[in-house]
Amino acid sequence: GSGFGNYNQDIKVRISYKIYIIIIIALLGAAGGITLFSEQKSYSPNENRYLEKYPKLSAESVMSGDFQDDMINALNDQFFKRDNFMQVSTELKKMLGYKDIGGVYLAKDGYYIEKKDEAQISQERYMQNLRYVQYFLSKQKGSSFTILVPSGCIVLKDKMPEYASSYDAEAMYKAAETVLSSSKLIDIRDSLKEAEKSEQIYYRTDHHWTLRGAYEAYREYCKEMGIDIRKYDEFNVKEVCDNFYGSLYSKV
């Protein structure tokens, strides 16, 4: 029955994971010895951050434990061919059927979609932010409009892996409608989902909208405000980069 099928699936996952671990340990062991003798790098363009360098040795730092912690961080950052090993690790995971790497779903059509479920969202912080916005708006004169930007996992549900979970967007929108009593809420989810059928609304390896996605939000805003909507082709759109990967690519 289904229980037996799940048992077999669990065994396959465990075997795949063990194979992955063995291969990675062998590769890391060979490269680990080279790391200490390689030239240190200060910046990672792929991760868009500065890298930790080897700390200076002192009795005080050793006794406090700071040296050990800093050394571990530096070894992680300065590891020989780090980006290459990360790429190999990712490719192995893909081959073994992984659908969730580094908090990112490997979705259909080459999309990387950030994992956003109830565990990743602080409802307390969300409600606090809504109350801050409401307080600000209550002090203003005239009418106001609020647009909540949905995550890719809400708009691109059709591309999500099977059984992938996401947060309860409906509940969060209802909470916003209740708390933001001084503002009219513009819900752009349906328009983004409809546009997604024919346009690329989100970047494939980044969590941001493309210009098309931003344009759809602009259209909905204009409708509510009674502003004439300009056609997309009227805007002077220029491509300034053709090798953009984005934050989700770096995570994976």
Rosetta blueprint (number, residue, H / E / L):
1 G L
2 S H
3 G H
4 F H
5 G H
6 N H
7 Y H
8 N H
9 Q H
10 D H
11 I H
12 K H
13 V H
14 R H
15 I H
16 S H
17 Y H
18 K H
19 I H
20 Y H
21 I H
22 I H
23 I H
24 I H
25 I H
26 A H
27 L H
28 L H
29 G H
30 A H
31 A H
32 G H
33 G H
34 I H
35 T H
36 L L
37 F L
38 S L
39 E L
40 Q L
41 K L
42 S L
43 Y E
44 S E
45 P L
46 N L
47 E L
48 N L
49 R E
50 Y E
51 L L
52 E L
53 K L
54 Y L
55 P L
56 K L
57 L L
58 S L
59 A H
60 E H
61 S H
62 V H
63 M H
64 S H
65 G L
66 D H
67 F H
68 Q H
69 D H
70 D H
71 M H
72 I H
73 N H
74 A H
75 L H
76 N H
77 D H
78 Q H
79 F L
80 F L
81 K L
82 R H
83 D H
84 N H
85 F H
86 M H
87 Q H
88 V H
89 S H
90 T H
91 E H
92 L H
93 K H
94 K H
95 M H
96 L L
97 G L
98 Y L
99 K L
100 D E
101 I E
102 G L
103 G L
104 V E
105 Y E
106 L E
107 A L
108 K H
109 D H
110 G H
111 Y L
112 Y E
113 I E
114 E E
115 K L
116 K L
117 D L
118 E H
119 A H
120 Q H
121 I L
122 S L
123 Q H
124 E H
125 R H
126 Y H
127 M H
128 Q H
129 N H
130 L H
131 R H
132 Y H
133 V H
134 Q H
135 Y H
136 F H
137 L H
138 S H
139 K L
140 Q L
141 K L
142 G L
143 S L
144 S L
145 F E
146 T E
147 I E
148 L L
149 V L
150 P L
151 S L
152 G H
153 C H
154 I H
155 V H
156 L L
157 K H
158 D H
159 K H
160 M L
161 P L
162 E L
163 Y L
164 A L
165 S L
166 S L
167 Y L
168 D L
169 A H
170 E H
171 A H
172 M H
173 Y H
174 K H
175 A H
176 A H
177 E H
178 T H
179 V H
180 L L
181 S L
182 S L
183 S L
184 K E
185 L E
186 I E
187 D L
188 I L
189 R H
190 D H
191 S H
192 L H
193 K H
194 E H
195 A H
196 E L
197 K L
198 S L
199 E L
200 Q L
201 I L
202 Y E
203 Y L
204 R L
205 T L
206 D L
207 H L
208 H L
209 W E
210 T L
211 L H
212 R H
213 G H
214 A H
215 Y H
216 E H
217 A H
218 Y H
219 R H
220 E H
221 Y H
222 C H
223 K H
224 E H
225 M H
226 G L
227 I L
228 D L
229 I L
230 R L
231 K L
232 Y H
233 D H
234 E H
235 F L
236 N L
237 V L
238 K L
239 E L
240 V L
241 C L
242 D L
243 N L
244 F L
245 Y L
246 G L
247 S H
248 L H
249 Y H
250 S H
251 K H
252 V L
